[in-house]
């Protein structure tokens, strides 16, 4: 299947606000309706300079929360973060994050694999960091040094490798800085 061709996507892969792509991000992959009551508005994004968003790495859980209709507070916050960073071309994911996203939504939400693949292609509009052996070995060292899980260390390593100063994640300690990457839980 060819990558998504959507008139709501600018030539560099950034969705226009209010476009079909923006709606696709906000529409859960499982096909459930978007919650009608949106509470919580912690969607502020960190800036490098006034008006310029810092390069931000997305952990899998942020992409998954954008799908989770059982989380009426977290879902719109996650969706807003995704749209913001697509719009500003400041978002980064890794091949690991995209793989984990696909597995999670097809298992947890019983999403149609073809629809989940379309969302993976859409999230490919972010810069995609690809790992190699040196990243795996560095993640092992981070795991040993900081006592974090190997998978979290790999996410941190890829964020660092991609030049991100911010890692959006609910799974790690909010505010902690590891190897120059600050962990931010957007739901707090």
C-alpha positions as CSV (number, residue, x, y, z in Angstrom):
1,X,0.0,0.0,0.0
2,X,1.3,3.4,-0.9
3,X,1.8,6.0,1.9
4,X,-1.2,8.0,2.8
5,X,-2.0,10.7,0.2
6,X,-4.2,13.2,1.8
7,X,-5.0,16.7,0.7
8,X,-4.8,17.8,4.3
9,X,-1.1,17.1,4.5
10,X,1.3,19.8,3.4
11,X,4.2,18.7,1.1
12,X,6.5,18.0,4.0
13,X,4.0,15.8,5.8
14,X,2.5,18.3,8.2
15,X,-1.3,18.2,8.6
16,X,-3.3,21.4,8.2
17,X,-5.3,22.1,11.3
18,X,-8.9,21.0,10.8
19,X,-8.0,18.8,7.9
20,X,-8.9,15.1,7.4
21,X,-5.4,14.2,8.7
22,X,-6.0,16.2,11.9
23,X,-9.4,14.4,12.2
24,X,-7.6,11.1,11.6
25,X,-5.2,11.7,14.5
26,X,-8.1,12.6,16.8
27,X,-10.2,9.6,15.6
28,X,-9.2,6.5,17.6
29,X,-7.9,3.7,15.4
30,X,-10.4,1.3,17.0
31,X,-13.2,3.2,15.4
32,X,-14.8,4.4,18.7
33,X,-16.1,7.9,18.8
34,X,-14.0,10.8,20.1
35,X,-15.2,11.7,23.7
36,X,-17.7,14.5,23.6
37,X,-16.6,16.1,26.8
38,X,-12.9,17.1,26.8
39,X,-11.5,17.9,30.2
40,X,-8.0,18.9,30.9
41,X,-6.1,21.3,28.8
42,X,-2.5,20.7,29.7
43,X,-1.4,20.9,26.1
44,X,1.3,23.6,26.5
45,X,4.4,22.8,24.6
46,X,8.0,23.6,25.5
47,X,9.6,26.2,23.2
48,X,13.3,26.6,22.2
49,X,12.6,30.2,21.4
50,X,9.4,32.3,21.4
51,X,7.1,30.6,18.9
52,X,9.5,27.7,18.1
53,X,8.7,24.3,19.6
54,X,11.6,22.3,21.0
55,X,12.4,19.1,19.2
56,X,10.3,16.6,21.1
57,X,10.5,12.8,21.1
58,X,7.2,10.8,21.6
59,X,7.2,7.7,23.7
60,X,4.7,5.0,22.5
61,X,2.3,5.7,25.4
62,X,1.5,9.2,24.1
63,X,0.5,7.9,20.6
64,X,-1.5,5.1,22.3
65,X,-3.4,7.5,24.5
66,X,-4.5,9.4,21.4
67,X,-6.5,6.2,20.6
68,X,-7.8,5.4,24.1
69,X,-11.5,6.4,24.3
70,X,-11.5,5.1,27.9
71,X,-9.2,8.0,28.9
72,X,-11.4,11.2,28.2
73,X,-8.8,13.5,29.8
74,X,-5.6,12.0,28.4
75,X,-6.9,11.3,24.9
76,X,-7.4,15.0,23.8
77,X,-4.1,16.0,25.5
78,X,-2.2,13.4,23.6
79,X,-3.9,14.3,20.3
80,X,-3.2,18.0,20.8
81,X,0.5,17.2,21.5
82,X,0.7,15.1,18.3
83,X,-1.0,17.8,16.2
84,X,1.1,20.6,17.7
85,X,4.4,18.9,16.9
86,X,3.3,17.8,13.5
87,X,2.3,21.3,12.7
88,X,5.6,22.7,14.0
89,X,7.7,19.9,12.5
90,X,9.3,19.4,15.9
91,X,8.1,15.8,16.7
92,X,10.3,12.7,16.5
93,X,9.5,9.0,16.9
94,X,11.7,6.0,16.5
95,X,11.1,2.7,14.6
96,X,10.8,1.1,18.1
97,X,7.9,3.5,19.0
98,X,6.1,2.9,15.7
99,X,6.4,-0.9,16.2
100,X,5.2,-0.8,19.8
101,X,2.3,1.5,18.8
102,X,1.2,-1.0,16.1
103,X,1.4,-4.0,18.5
104,X,-0.4,-2.1,21.3
105,X,-3.4,-0.8,19.3
106,X,-3.9,-4.1,17.5
107,X,-3.8,-6.1,20.7
108,X,-5.3,-3.8,23.3
109,X,-7.9,-2.1,21.1
110,X,-8.4,-4.9,18.6
111,X,-7.7,-2.3,15.9
112,X,-7.9,-3.4,12.3
113,X,-4.3,-4.0,11.2
114,X,-4.8,-2.0,8.0
115,X,-6.2,1.0,9.9
116,X,-3.3,0.7,12.4
117,X,-0.9,0.6,9.5
118,X,-2.4,3.8,8.1
119,X,-1.8,5.5,11.5
120,X,1.8,4.3,11.5
121,X,2.2,5.9,8.1
122,X,0.7,9.1,9.4
123,X,3.0,9.1,12.4
124,X,5.8,8.7,9.9
125,X,5.2,12.4,9.1
126,X,7.3,12.9,12.3
127,X,11.1,12.5,11.9
128,X,11.7,8.8,12.3
129,X,14.9,7.9,14.2
130,X,16.3,4.5,13.1
131,X,18.4,2.6,15.5
132,X,21.6,0.6,14.9
133,X,23.9,-1.5,17.0
134,X,25.6,1.5,18.6
135,X,22.3,2.8,19.9
136,X,21.4,-0.6,21.3
137,X,24.8,-0.8,23.1
138,X,24.4,2.8,24.4
139,X,20.9,1.9,25.7
140,X,22.4,-1.1,27.6
141,X,24.9,1.3,29.2
142,X,22.1,3.7,30.1
143,X,20.1,0.8,31.6
144,X,23.0,-0.2,33.7
145,X,24.0,3.3,34.7
146,X,20.5,4.8,35.5
147,X,18.6,1.6,36.5
148,X,15.8,2.1,34.0
149,X,14.3,-0.6,31.8
150,X,16.2,-1.4,28.7
151,X,13.2,-0.4,26.5
152,X,13.0,3.0,28.3
153,X,16.7,3.4,27.9
154,X,16.4,2.7,24.2
155,X,13.7,5.4,23.9
156,X,15.9,7.9,25.7
157,X,18.9,7.0,23.6
158,X,17.0,7.5,20.4
159,X,15.7,10.9,21.7
160,X,19.3,11.9,22.5
161,X,20.5,10.6,19.1
162,X,17.8,12.6,17.3
163,X,18.8,15.8,19.1
164,X,15.6,16.1,21.2
165,X,15.7,18.0,24.5
166,X,12.3,16.8,25.5
167,X,10.8,13.2,25.8
168,X,7.0,13.1,26.2
169,X,6.3,10.0,28.3
170,X,4.0,8.9,31.1
171,X,6.2,5.9,31.9
172,X,9.3,7.7,33.3
173,X,9.9,10.1,36.1
174,X,8.5,13.6,35.2
175,X,11.1,16.3,35.3
176,X,14.0,13.9,35.4
177,X,16.9,14.8,33.0
178,X,19.0,11.9,31.6
179,X,21.9,12.5,29.3
180,X,20.5,16.0,28.3
181,X,17.0,14.8,27.6
182,X,14.2,16.0,30.0
183,X,11.3,13.7,30.6
184,X,7.9,15.5,30.5
185,X,4.6,13.9,31.4
186,X,2.0,16.0,29.5
187,X,-0.8,14.7,31.7
188,X,0.4,16.2,34.9
